[in-house]
Amino acid sequence: MSDFDSFKQVFIIRATMPLALVGIVVNNGIVMADAMNRYLIEKRSAAKAAPSSPVRRLRPTVTTSVIKIAGMVPLAISTTVETAIQRLF
């Protein structure tokens, strides 16, 4: 508690966790758009690129999302003030 003046700061930090989840969704969208662009560069039609790019990039997208979410779980469920310090960095 020495680094925080009140518990209000701890709650503010915890409230920013959904923003990290939004970042994961944006990152996944970028990966999918990049895969589709690569298909289009290979002279494939957009009708073929649209359904095949998510299927081809599914495993890397899911793996990245699971790892990021698993890394946030300890911070999200912790109730000590010391872990709130870790959320700052």
SVG drawing of the C-alpha trace seen along z (x, -y; Angstrom):
<svg xmlns="http://www.w3.org/2000/svg" viewBox="-16 -9 23 33">
<polyline fill="none" stroke="black" stroke-width="0.4" points="0.0,0.0 3.0,-2.3 3.0,-3.0 -0.7,-3.8 -2.5,-6.6 -5.8,-4.7 -7.5,-1.7 -9.0,-3.8 -5.8,-3.5 -5.9,0.3 -9.5,0.3 -8.5,-2.0 -5.8,0.4 -8.1,3.4 -10.6,1.5 -8.1,1.3 -7.9,5.1 -10.8,5.1 -8.7,2.8 -6.0,5.4 -8.6,7.9 -9.6,5.3 -6.0,5.2 -6.0,9.0 -9.0,8.7 -7.4,5.9 -4.2,7.9 -6.1,10.9 -7.8,8.7 -4.5,7.5 -3.2,11.0 -6.3,12.0 -6.1,8.9 -2.4,9.7 -3.1,13.3 -5.8,12.1 -3.5,9.6 -0.9,12.3 -3.5,14.4 -4.4,11.5 -0.8,10.9 -0.6,14.5 -3.2,13.6 -6.0,15.5 -9.5,14.0 -11.0,12.2 -13.8,14.8 -11.3,17.6 -9.0,15.5 -11.8,14.4 -12.8,17.8 -9.4,19.5 -7.2,16.9 -8.9,17.3 -8.8,21.1 -5.1,21.0 -4.2,18.6 -6.5,20.1 -3.9,22.0 -1.4,19.0 -4.3,16.7 -5.8,19.0 -2.3,19.8 -1.4,16.1 -4.8,15.3 -4.7,18.1 -1.1,17.2 -2.0,13.5 -5.1,14.2 -3.4,16.8 -0.7,14.1 -3.4,11.7 -5.3,14.1 -3.1,13.8 -3.3,10.0 -7.0,10.1 -7.8,12.5 -5.2,11.2 -6.4,9.1 -3.2,8.0 -1.8,4.5 1.6,5.8 0.2,7.2 -1.3,3.9 2.2,2.6 2.9,5.2 0.0,4.0 1.6,0.7 4.5,2.2"/>
</svg>
